[in-house]
Every structure is written in structure tokens, then in C-alpha cells.
Amino acid sequence: MDIATESLSRRYAMDFRKAAARYAALGTGEQVAERMVEFHRAGARHVVVDLVGPYDRRTEQIERFASDVMPLLADLRK
């Protein structure tokens, strides 16, 4: 989570810790999936996935999202 909030804080030139905690899905695959399910329960039907870690690790992040998060969200796609 620290890497993501650092990245967002740099991107938006402000302290993004509180906003990240409120609006982002950060953490382990299970935590990210759980947060996305919360968004779904609140009525969200479309989300924008923006991987906010280091750009040199983008491929790894995409692969981890696909393997660790997407399977946990399979029921939402039905």
C-alpha cells in the first residue's frame, strides 16, 4: 500500500494517503478483490483499473491482478 500511495501522491502532487484508503483497492489479491466487491455492492458496475506501482513492474502487476484478483471476482461477471 505504501508504494501505491507514494506513487499517487507524486502523480497528483499532494498527500494521497487518505484518498487512497477511501477510493482505492490496495493490498493483497484477496484485499483488492474484497474492496472491488464492496464497490459492486454499492452499485458500481464499471471500474477503471489503474495499477499504481512502479512502471518498471507493470507487467508483473498485470499478471498478478489477472491471477490473484480476477478469479476472485468471477461471480460478479455473471
Buried (B, 14 or more C-beta within 10 A) or exposed (E): EEEBBBBBBEEEEEEBBEBBEEEBBBEEBEEBBBBBBEBBEEEEEEEEEEBBBEEEEEEEBEEBBEEBBBEBBEEBEE
